Amino acid sequence: MLRIYTRTGDDGQTGLFGGQRVRKDAQRVEAYGTVDELNAAIGVARLYSVLEPVTDVDALLQTIQQELFTLGADLATPIEEKTRRGRVQITRIAPSQVFFLEQQIDRYEDELPPLTRFILPGGSALAAHLHHARVVCRRAERRTVTLARIETGFATDPYSPVSNEVEVSNEVEVSNEVEVSNEVEVSNEVEVSNEVIDTDVDAIPAIDRDTIGLPDTDSPPEQEYRDAINPEAIRYLNRLSDLLFVLARVANHRLQIPDVIWNL
C-alpha cells in the first residue's frame, strides 16, 4: 500500500521531477506550491457553482483544475529535465491551452454590460470566491516570474544556500580632496496645465490594476525568461486571472446580484 508519508522531506528538502533535491522554500517550490493553492481556491469556489444558472461555469472550472495540475507538474520539472521518468510522462502547458482561456474570456464578456466603474471583490458567494482565486492566481504568476528571473540570472533566490565565506579587507582609502561649488541654478519658469484629468480606468496609472481587479494589459517580459521555464506557464496564469475576474462578474450578473462598486 502506498503511504501518504515518506519521511524523505523531514530534512526540509523535496524532490523535483527528475530526481533533483531542493529546499522546500526554494522559489520553484514556491511557484508550483502557489499553483496548488490556486487549485484549492477554485475547488472552494466550485461549491457555489453546481446549480443553475452557473453550471457551465462549474464545468469550465473543473477543466481549469485539471490543467492547473498539469501546470504544477510543468513548474516542478526544470526545463532541462526530460519529461518522462519511467512510466510517468509530464505534459507541459501548450499555446492551445492559453488560447482556450482567451476564447472563454471573449465568450463570457459578450454577455456582460460594459465595465465603467472599479469593482470590489464580493456580491454573491461564488463571485467572492472567484475573486479570491483570482488574487491567488496573480500571486502564482508573480512567483513564476520570479522563478524565471532566478533561473536566467536576473534575480537571486533569497532562499538559496548561504555561503559562510566572509571577505575581509584592511584597505582604507582616504581622500583630502574637497570639491566646492558656488554655482546656483535658479528658474522662474512655472508650468501650468489646463488639462482635465480623465477618470477612465486606463487614465489612473498610479493604481495597480491587479489590486482593484482589472485585467492586465501588459505583456510579460518574455526576453527575461525565454529558455528558463516554459513561457506558456506565465501566459496561462496571466490569462487565467483575467478569466476569473470575468467569471466573477458573470456569477453576479446571472444571479442578479450587483457588483460591489468602489466609491472613488
C-alpha positions as CSV (number, residue, x, y, z in Angstrom):
1,M,0.0,0.0,0.0
2,L,1.3,3.5,-0.9
3,R,1.6,5.6,2.3
4,I,1.0,9.3,2.3
5,Y,4.1,10.0,4.3
6,T,7.6,9.1,3.1
7,R,9.8,10.8,5.7
8,T,12.1,11.9,2.9
9,G,11.2,15.5,3.4
10,D,12.0,15.6,7.1
11,D,15.2,17.5,6.4
12,G,13.4,20.4,4.7
13,Q,14.0,19.2,1.2
14,T,11.8,17.9,-1.5
15,G,12.3,16.2,-4.9
16,L,11.6,17.7,-8.3
17,F,10.5,15.6,-11.2
18,G,13.8,14.2,-12.5
19,G,15.2,13.4,-9.1
20,Q,16.8,16.8,-8.1
21,R,16.6,17.6,-4.4
22,V,15.8,21.2,-3.4
23,R,14.9,23.1,-0.3
24,K,11.2,23.4,0.4
25,D,11.4,27.1,0.4
26,A,13.1,27.3,-3.0
27,Q,11.5,29.6,-5.5
28,R,10.5,26.7,-7.8
29,V,8.6,25.0,-4.9
30,E,7.1,28.4,-4.0
31,A,5.8,28.7,-7.6
32,Y,4.2,25.4,-8.1
33,G,3.0,25.4,-4.4
34,T,1.1,28.6,-5.1
35,V,-0.5,27.0,-8.2
36,D,-1.6,24.2,-5.9
37,E,-3.1,26.8,-3.6
38,L,-4.9,28.3,-6.5
39,N,-6.3,24.9,-7.4
40,A,-7.7,24.6,-3.9
41,A,-9.2,28.1,-4.0
42,I,-11.1,27.1,-7.2
43,G,-12.2,23.9,-5.6
44,V,-13.9,26.0,-2.9
45,A,-15.5,28.3,-5.5
46,R,-17.0,25.3,-7.2
47,L,-19.1,24.6,-4.1
48,Y,-21.2,27.5,-5.2
49,S,-21.2,26.8,-9.0
50,V,-23.0,23.5,-9.1
51,L,-26.6,24.9,-9.5
52,E,-28.3,26.8,-12.2
53,P,-27.7,29.3,-13.7
54,V,-23.9,28.8,-13.5
55,T,-23.4,25.1,-14.2
56,D,-21.4,25.9,-17.3
57,V,-19.1,27.9,-15.1
58,D,-18.6,24.9,-12.9
59,A,-17.7,22.7,-15.9
60,L,-15.2,25.2,-17.0
61,L,-13.6,25.5,-13.5
62,Q,-13.3,21.7,-13.5
63,T,-11.4,21.8,-16.7
64,I,-9.1,24.5,-15.3
65,Q,-8.4,22.5,-12.2
66,Q,-7.2,19.6,-14.4
67,E,-4.9,22.0,-16.3
68,L,-3.6,23.5,-13.1
69,F,-2.3,20.1,-12.1
70,T,-0.5,20.0,-15.5
71,L,0.9,23.4,-14.8
72,G,2.1,22.4,-11.4
73,A,3.9,19.4,-12.9
74,D,5.4,21.6,-15.6
75,L,6.8,24.0,-13.0
76,A,8.1,21.1,-10.9
77,T,10.1,19.9,-13.9
78,P,13.2,22.0,-14.7
79,I,13.2,22.9,-18.4
80,E,16.5,21.0,-18.9
81,E,15.0,17.8,-17.5
82,K,13.4,15.1,-19.6
83,T,9.6,15.0,-19.2
84,R,9.5,11.2,-18.9
85,R,10.6,9.2,-15.9
86,G,9.8,5.6,-16.0
87,R,6.2,5.2,-16.8
88,V,5.3,8.8,-15.9
89,Q,5.1,11.4,-18.7
90,I,4.9,15.1,-17.8
91,T,2.9,17.3,-20.2
92,R,3.8,21.0,-20.4
93,I,1.3,23.8,-20.8
94,A,0.8,24.4,-24.5
95,P,-0.2,27.5,-26.5
96,S,-3.5,25.9,-27.3
97,Q,-4.5,25.9,-23.6
98,V,-3.7,29.6,-23.4
99,F,-5.8,30.3,-26.5
100,F,-8.7,28.3,-24.9
101,L,-8.7,30.7,-21.9
102,E,-8.7,33.7,-24.3
103,Q,-11.7,32.2,-26.1
104,Q,-13.6,31.7,-22.8
105,I,-12.8,35.3,-21.8
106,D,-14.3,36.6,-25.0
107,R,-17.3,34.3,-24.7
108,Y,-18.3,35.3,-21.2
109,E,-17.5,39.0,-21.7
110,D,-20.1,39.1,-24.5
111,E,-22.9,38.6,-22.0
112,L,-21.8,41.3,-19.6
113,P,-22.6,45.0,-19.6
114,P,-19.5,47.3,-20.2
115,L,-17.3,47.8,-17.1
116,T,-17.4,51.6,-16.3
117,R,-16.5,51.6,-12.6
118,F,-14.0,49.9,-10.4
119,I,-15.5,46.9,-8.5
120,L,-14.6,45.3,-5.2
121,P,-14.5,41.5,-4.6
122,G,-17.9,40.5,-3.4
123,G,-21.6,40.3,-4.4
124,S,-22.5,36.6,-4.5
125,A,-20.6,33.9,-2.6
126,L,-19.4,32.4,-5.9
127,A,-18.2,35.8,-7.1
128,A,-16.3,36.4,-3.9
129,H,-14.6,33.1,-4.1
130,L,-13.7,33.6,-7.7
131,H,-12.1,36.9,-6.8
132,H,-10.2,35.2,-4.1
133,A,-9.0,32.6,-6.6
134,R,-8.0,35.5,-9.0
135,V,-5.7,37.1,-6.5
136,V,-4.1,33.8,-5.7
137,C,-3.6,33.3,-9.4
138,R,-1.9,36.7,-9.6
139,R,0.4,35.7,-6.8
140,A,1.2,32.4,-8.6
141,E,2.0,34.5,-11.7
142,R,4.4,36.7,-9.7
143,R,6.1,33.7,-8.1
144,T,6.6,32.1,-11.5
145,V,8.0,35.3,-13.0
146,T,10.5,35.4,-10.1
147,L,11.4,31.8,-10.7
148,A,12.1,32.6,-14.3
149,R,14.3,35.6,-13.4
150,I,16.3,33.5,-10.9
151,E,16.8,30.7,-13.5
152,T,18.1,33.2,-16.0
153,G,20.3,35.1,-13.5
154,F,18.1,38.3,-13.5
155,A,17.5,37.8,-9.7
156,T,18.8,35.8,-6.8
157,D,16.8,33.3,-4.8
158,P,16.7,34.6,-1.3
159,Y,16.3,31.0,0.0
160,S,19.3,29.6,-1.9
161,P,22.1,28.1,0.2
162,V,24.0,30.7,2.1
163,S,27.8,30.9,1.8
164,N,29.8,31.1,5.0
165,E,32.7,32.7,3.3
166,V,33.5,36.2,4.6
167,E,35.6,38.6,2.6
168,V,37.7,40.9,4.9
169,S,39.6,43.9,3.6
170,N,42.0,46.1,5.6
171,E,42.4,48.6,2.8
172,V,41.3,52.1,3.7
173,E,41.1,54.8,1.1
174,V,41.5,58.3,2.4
175,S,41.0,61.4,0.3
176,N,41.5,65.0,1.4
177,E,40.1,66.4,-1.8
178,V,37.1,68.6,-1.3
179,E,35.1,69.9,-4.2
180,V,33.2,73.2,-3.5
181,S,30.8,74.8,-6.0
182,N,29.2,78.2,-5.7
183,E,27.0,77.7,-8.7
184,V,23.3,78.0,-8.0
185,E,20.7,77.4,-10.7
186,V,17.5,79.4,-10.3
187,S,14.5,79.0,-12.5
188,N,11.4,81.2,-12.6
189,E,9.6,79.1,-15.1
190,V,6.3,77.7,-13.9
191,E,4.4,75.2,-16.0
192,V,0.6,75.5,-15.9
193,S,-1.7,72.9,-17.4
194,N,-5.4,73.2,-18.0
195,E,-5.8,69.6,-18.9
196,V,-8.8,67.8,-17.3
197,I,-8.0,64.6,-15.6
198,D,-9.7,61.7,-17.3
199,T,-11.5,59.3,-15.0
200,D,-11.3,56.4,-17.4
201,V,-9.8,53.3,-15.8
202,D,-6.8,53.4,-18.1
203,A,-6.0,57.0,-17.1
204,I,-5.1,56.3,-13.5
205,P,-1.7,54.7,-13.7
206,A,-0.9,55.1,-10.0
207,I,-3.5,52.4,-9.1
208,D,-2.3,48.8,-9.5
209,R,-4.7,47.1,-11.9
210,D,-4.2,43.8,-10.0
211,T,-5.2,45.3,-6.7
212,I,-8.5,46.7,-7.9
213,G,-9.4,43.7,-10.0
214,L,-8.8,44.9,-13.5
215,P,-7.4,42.6,-16.2
216,D,-3.7,43.1,-17.0
217,T,-2.9,44.9,-20.2
218,D,0.9,44.5,-20.4
219,S,2.7,41.6,-21.9
220,P,5.2,39.7,-19.7
221,P,8.9,40.4,-20.4
222,E,9.5,37.3,-22.4
223,Q,13.1,38.0,-23.1
224,E,13.9,37.6,-19.4
225,Y,12.5,34.1,-19.1
226,R,12.9,32.6,-22.5
227,D,14.6,29.1,-22.2
228,A,14.4,29.3,-18.4
229,I,10.9,27.9,-17.9
230,N,8.1,27.1,-20.2
231,P,6.9,30.6,-21.2
232,E,3.4,29.3,-21.7
233,A,3.2,28.8,-17.9
234,I,3.3,32.6,-17.3
235,R,0.9,33.3,-20.1
236,Y,-1.5,30.7,-18.8
237,L,-1.6,32.3,-15.3
238,N,-1.9,35.7,-16.8
239,R,-5.0,34.8,-18.9
240,L,-6.5,32.7,-16.1
241,S,-6.5,35.7,-13.7
242,D,-8.4,37.7,-16.3
243,L,-10.9,34.9,-16.9
244,L,-11.5,34.5,-13.1
245,F,-12.3,38.3,-13.0
246,V,-14.8,37.9,-15.8
247,L,-16.4,34.8,-14.3
248,A,-16.9,36.6,-11.0
249,R,-18.8,39.3,-12.9
250,V,-20.8,36.7,-14.8
251,A,-21.7,35.0,-11.5
252,N,-23.2,38.2,-10.1
253,H,-24.8,39.1,-13.4
254,R,-26.6,35.7,-13.7
255,L,-27.6,35.6,-10.1
256,Q,-29.0,39.1,-10.4
257,I,-26.7,40.4,-7.6
258,P,-25.0,43.8,-8.3
259,D,-21.2,44.0,-8.3
260,V,-19.8,46.0,-5.4
261,I,-18.7,49.4,-6.7
262,W,-15.7,51.2,-5.4
263,N,-16.8,54.7,-4.4
264,L,-13.8,56.6,-5.8
